[in-house]
Amino acid sequence: MLYASDDIAVSALTAGSVRINVSIDADPADVDKWRAIIESDNATTAVRVATKRVGDKVSGALREAMKAAFVAVFAKRFSGEIDKVVDAYRVMLRESLAKGDDADLQTALNRARLQEKILASTSMVDQAQACELLGLSGANPSATMKRKEDKREILRFTIDGRVSYPLFQFDVEGRRIFPAMAKLIALKPDTWSDFRLLHWLTRPHLDFGTTPAEKLGAEEAEMVAAFKREIVPVEHG
């Protein structure tokens, strides 16, 4: 018989070791099902035959009948408990990441949160919409926009598995990408990611009283000059 509680304890002992205690309560209904199977016609016949052959000893046939009955009744319940273990472990991992004290971990988490915030606050267009804004054929938007990306004319990001472009890059009236974008991308140091350039473009700048992105198509020379000053390495001493 199976006796235990429904509690599942999941604890991380070390960074590379996790101990999992799983216990399953034997529901009376499950026990009744098990008994019903054992007492079925087929099982009863097997028991009678076995009893004639070996007397008081439990026969192999009876053991097999009991094993089959146990699997039929408890396999589904055990599978459900394992799913609970997996879910509990996922929750534990998320919580441990959120509360991590490791400096590198915190830096990575902060960077990921900032990137998510920037993307969420920036109007985006997909590849088909980008082609439409540029007045280009939408027959194969992926290939069309790939050529723009290869020429380093436009910033591209992937959001939920979909290619996306910040809308502010598009000169809607002129049906083109603002030329200053190619200049900024060419000037971008190797130490700057596309996210960092996007951040610079979308946060207010003291020189303009607004974001540099707002100056695309208006004061592009001044905006490019401001970016050149931004990327000059800081000199100490």
C-alpha positions as CSV (number, residue, x, y, z in Angstrom):
1,M,0.0,0.0,0.0
2,L,1.2,3.6,-0.7
3,Y,1.0,6.1,2.2
4,A,2.4,9.6,2.0
5,S,1.3,13.3,1.7
6,D,0.8,15.5,-1.4
7,D,3.7,17.8,-0.4
8,I,6.5,18.2,-2.8
9,A,9.8,19.6,-1.4
10,V,12.3,21.0,-3.9
11,S,15.5,22.4,-2.4
12,A,18.8,23.5,-4.0
13,L,21.7,22.1,-2.0
14,T,24.5,23.4,-4.2
15,A,24.8,25.3,-7.5
16,G,24.9,22.0,-9.4
17,S,22.9,19.7,-7.1
18,V,19.2,19.7,-6.4
19,R,17.4,17.3,-4.0
20,I,13.8,16.5,-4.8
21,N,11.5,14.7,-2.3
22,V,8.3,13.5,-3.9
23,S,5.4,11.8,-2.0
24,I,2.0,10.7,-3.3
25,D,-1.1,10.2,-1.2
26,A,-3.0,7.0,-1.9
27,D,-6.5,8.2,-2.5
28,P,-9.1,5.7,-1.2
29,A,-10.7,5.9,-4.6
30,D,-7.5,4.7,-6.2
31,V,-7.2,1.9,-3.8
32,D,-10.8,0.8,-4.6
33,K,-9.9,0.8,-8.3
34,W,-6.8,-1.3,-7.6
35,R,-8.9,-3.8,-5.6
36,A,-11.5,-3.9,-8.3
37,I,-9.0,-4.8,-10.9
38,I,-7.4,-7.4,-8.7
39,E,-10.8,-8.9,-8.0
40,S,-11.9,-8.9,-11.7
41,D,-12.7,-12.1,-13.5
42,N,-9.3,-12.4,-15.1
43,A,-7.3,-11.7,-11.9
44,T,-9.5,-14.0,-9.9
45,T,-9.0,-16.8,-12.5
46,A,-5.3,-16.2,-12.3
47,V,-5.3,-16.4,-8.5
48,R,-7.4,-19.7,-8.5
49,V,-5.0,-21.3,-10.9
50,A,-2.0,-20.2,-9.0
51,T,-3.5,-21.3,-5.6
52,K,-4.0,-24.9,-7.0
53,R,-0.4,-25.0,-8.2
54,V,1.5,-23.6,-5.3
55,G,-0.8,-23.7,-2.3
56,D,-0.4,-20.8,0.1
57,K,2.5,-19.1,-1.9
58,V,1.8,-16.1,-4.0
59,S,2.2,-17.1,-7.6
60,G,4.0,-15.3,-10.4
61,A,0.7,-14.8,-12.1
62,L,-0.8,-13.1,-9.1
63,R,2.2,-10.8,-8.8
64,E,1.9,-9.8,-12.4
65,A,-1.8,-9.1,-12.0
66,M,-1.0,-6.9,-9.0
67,K,1.8,-5.1,-10.9
68,A,-0.5,-4.4,-13.9
69,A,-3.2,-3.1,-11.6
70,F,-0.8,-0.8,-9.8
71,V,0.5,0.7,-13.0
72,A,-3.0,1.2,-14.4
73,V,-4.2,3.1,-11.3
74,F,-1.1,5.0,-10.1
75,A,0.8,5.8,-13.3
76,K,-1.4,8.8,-14.1
77,R,-1.2,10.2,-10.6
78,F,2.6,9.8,-10.4
79,S,2.9,11.6,-13.8
80,G,0.9,14.5,-12.4
81,E,3.1,14.7,-9.4
82,I,6.2,14.9,-11.6
83,D,4.7,17.8,-13.5
84,K,4.3,19.6,-10.2
85,V,7.9,19.0,-9.4
86,V,9.0,20.5,-12.7
87,D,6.7,23.5,-12.2
88,A,8.1,24.0,-8.6
89,Y,11.6,23.8,-9.9
90,R,11.0,26.4,-12.5
91,V,9.6,28.7,-9.9
92,M,12.6,28.1,-7.7
93,L,15.0,29.0,-10.5
94,R,13.1,32.2,-11.3
95,E,13.1,33.3,-7.7
96,S,16.8,32.4,-7.2
97,L,17.6,34.6,-10.3
98,A,15.6,37.5,-9.1
99,K,17.2,37.4,-5.7
100,G,20.8,36.6,-6.8
101,D,23.6,38.4,-5.1
102,D,26.2,37.8,-7.8
103,A,27.3,41.1,-9.3
104,D,27.6,39.7,-12.9
105,L,24.2,38.2,-12.6
106,Q,22.7,41.5,-11.4
107,T,24.4,43.3,-14.2
108,A,23.0,40.9,-16.8
109,L,19.5,41.1,-15.3
110,N,19.6,44.9,-15.2
111,R,20.8,45.0,-18.9
112,A,18.0,42.6,-19.9
113,R,15.4,44.6,-18.1
114,L,16.6,47.9,-19.6
115,Q,16.5,46.3,-23.1
116,E,13.0,45.1,-22.6
117,K,11.9,48.5,-21.3
118,I,13.5,50.3,-24.3
119,L,11.9,47.9,-26.8
120,A,8.5,48.1,-25.1
121,S,8.5,52.0,-25.3
122,T,9.7,52.2,-28.9
123,S,7.2,52.0,-31.8
124,M,8.2,49.1,-34.1
125,V,7.3,47.9,-37.6
126,D,7.8,44.5,-39.0
127,Q,9.4,43.6,-42.3
128,A,6.3,43.9,-44.4
129,Q,5.3,47.2,-42.9
130,A,8.9,48.5,-43.4
131,C,8.7,47.6,-47.1
132,E,5.4,49.5,-47.3
133,L,6.8,52.6,-45.6
134,L,9.7,52.5,-48.1
135,G,7.5,52.0,-51.1
136,L,9.2,48.7,-51.9
137,S,7.8,45.4,-53.1
138,G,6.3,43.3,-50.4
139,A,6.7,40.1,-52.3
140,N,9.7,39.0,-50.2
141,P,10.0,41.5,-47.4
142,S,12.6,39.4,-45.5
143,A,15.1,39.5,-48.5
144,T,14.3,43.2,-49.2
145,M,15.0,44.3,-45.7
146,K,18.0,42.0,-45.4
147,R,19.7,44.0,-48.1
148,K,19.1,47.2,-46.0
149,E,20.5,45.5,-42.9
150,D,23.6,44.2,-44.8
151,K,24.3,47.8,-46.0
152,R,24.1,48.9,-42.3
153,E,21.4,51.4,-43.1
154,I,19.0,50.5,-40.3
155,L,18.7,49.1,-36.8
156,R,17.1,45.7,-36.5
157,F,15.9,43.9,-33.4
158,T,14.1,40.6,-32.7
159,I,11.1,40.7,-30.5
160,D,9.3,37.4,-29.6
161,G,11.0,35.8,-32.6
162,R,9.9,38.5,-35.1
163,V,12.2,40.9,-36.8
164,S,11.3,44.5,-35.9
165,Y,12.6,48.0,-36.8
166,P,12.2,51.2,-34.8
167,L,9.7,53.4,-36.6
168,F,11.6,56.6,-36.0
169,Q,14.2,55.5,-38.6
170,F,11.8,55.9,-41.5
171,D,11.3,59.1,-43.4
172,V,7.6,58.4,-44.2
173,E,7.2,61.4,-46.5
174,G,10.3,60.6,-48.4
175,R,9.8,56.9,-48.4
176,R,13.3,56.2,-47.2
177,I,15.4,55.5,-44.2
178,F,16.9,58.7,-42.7
179,P,20.5,58.9,-44.1
180,A,21.8,59.9,-40.6
181,M,21.0,56.3,-39.4
182,A,23.7,54.9,-41.7
183,K,26.2,57.5,-40.4
184,L,25.4,56.7,-36.7
185,I,25.7,52.9,-37.3
186,A,29.0,53.4,-39.1
187,L,30.3,55.6,-36.2
188,K,29.1,53.2,-33.5
189,P,32.1,51.8,-31.7
190,D,32.6,48.0,-31.3
191,T,31.9,48.4,-27.6
192,W,28.5,49.8,-28.3
193,S,25.6,47.3,-29.0
194,D,22.6,48.2,-31.1
195,F,20.6,48.4,-27.9
196,R,23.0,51.0,-26.5
197,L,22.6,53.1,-29.7
198,L,18.8,52.7,-29.5
199,H,19.0,53.9,-25.9
200,W,21.0,57.0,-26.8
201,L,18.6,57.8,-29.6
202,T,15.5,57.5,-27.4
203,R,16.5,59.3,-24.2
204,P,16.3,63.1,-23.9
205,H,19.5,64.9,-24.8
206,L,20.6,68.1,-23.2
207,D,21.7,69.6,-26.5
208,F,18.2,69.3,-28.0
209,G,15.7,69.3,-25.1
210,T,14.3,66.2,-26.7
211,T,15.5,62.8,-27.9
212,P,18.1,62.6,-30.8
213,A,15.6,60.4,-32.7
214,E,13.3,63.5,-32.9
215,K,16.0,65.3,-34.8
216,L,16.2,62.8,-37.6
217,G,15.3,64.7,-40.8
218,A,15.6,68.1,-39.0
219,E,19.0,68.7,-37.3
220,E,20.8,65.6,-38.4
221,A,24.3,67.2,-38.6
222,E,24.0,68.5,-35.0
223,M,22.7,65.1,-33.9
224,V,25.6,63.2,-35.5
225,A,28.0,65.7,-33.9
226,A,26.5,65.0,-30.5
227,F,26.9,61.3,-31.1
228,K,30.6,61.8,-31.9
229,R,31.1,63.6,-28.7
230,E,29.2,60.8,-26.8
231,I,31.5,58.1,-28.1
232,V,34.8,59.9,-27.3
233,P,36.6,57.7,-24.7
234,V,36.9,59.3,-21.3
235,E,40.5,60.3,-20.5
236,H,41.8,60.3,-17.0
237,G,44.8,62.0,-15.5
